[in-house]
Amino acid sequence: MDNENLVIFIIVVLCLGAVLVMGRDKVPPRLKRGLALTAVVLIALAFVFIIYSLLA
């Protein structure tokens, strides 16, 4: 697995999570649930990739 792409993915996903947490009052109610679920899935995937890269 390419570590450079992995690091970029992890940084972008964590930034997405931070932006959603900080701007949760500005997000329209219709999009809140979908964005939150997408962010949770991507953050969980990022942590799985971190663990995978440490074990590989």
TAFEN-V358993 format. One record per residue. N is the residue number from 1. RES is the residue in three letters. SS is DSSP state (A for helix, B for strand, O for the rest). OMEGA is omega in degrees with one decimal (999 if undefined). BURIAL is I if it has 9 or more other C-alpha atoms within 8 Angstrom, else O. Layout:
n=[N/N]
res=[RES/RES]
ss=[SS/SS]
omega=[OMEGA/OMEGA]
burial=[BURIAL/BURIAL]
This chain:
n=[1/2/3/4/5/6/7/8/9/10/11/12/13/14/15/16/17/18/19/20/21/22/23/24/25/26/27/28/29/30/31/32/33/34/35/36/37/38/39/40/41/42/43/44/45/46/47/48/49/50/51/52/53/54/55/56]
res=[MET/ASP/ASN/GLU/ASN/LEU/VAL/ILE/PHE/ILE/ILE/VAL/VAL/LEU/CYS/LEU/GLY/ALA/VAL/LEU/VAL/MET/GLY/ARG/ASP/LYS/VAL/PRO/PRO/ARG/LEU/LYS/ARG/GLY/LEU/ALA/LEU/THR/ALA/VAL/VAL/LEU/ILE/ALA/LEU/ALA/PHE/VAL/PHE/ILE/ILE/TYR/SER/LEU/LEU/ALA]
ss=[O/O/A/A/A/A/A/A/A/A/A/A/A/A/A/A/A/A/A/A/A/A/O/O/O/O/O/O/A/A/A/A/A/A/A/A/A/A/A/A/A/A/A/A/A/A/A/A/A/A/A/A/A/A/A/O]
omega=[-177.9/-175.5/-179.6/178.6/179.0/179.7/178.2/178.7/-178.1/179.4/-179.3/-179.1/178.8/174.9/176.2/177.9/179.3/179.2/179.2/179.5/-178.0/-176.7/-175.1/178.8/-176.3/-178.8/178.3/-176.7/-179.8/-176.4/-174.1/-175.8/-179.5/178.2/179.6/179.3/178.0/179.6/179.8/179.2/-179.2/178.1/176.8/177.6/177.9/178.5/175.0/177.9/177.6/179.5/179.1/-178.9/177.1/-178.2/-177.1/999]
burial=[O/O/O/O/O/I/O/O/I/I/O/O/I/I/O/I/I/O/O/I/O/O/O/O/O/O/O/O/O/O/O/I/O/O/I/I/O/O/I/I/O/I/I/O/O/I/O/O/I/O/O/O/O/O/O/O]
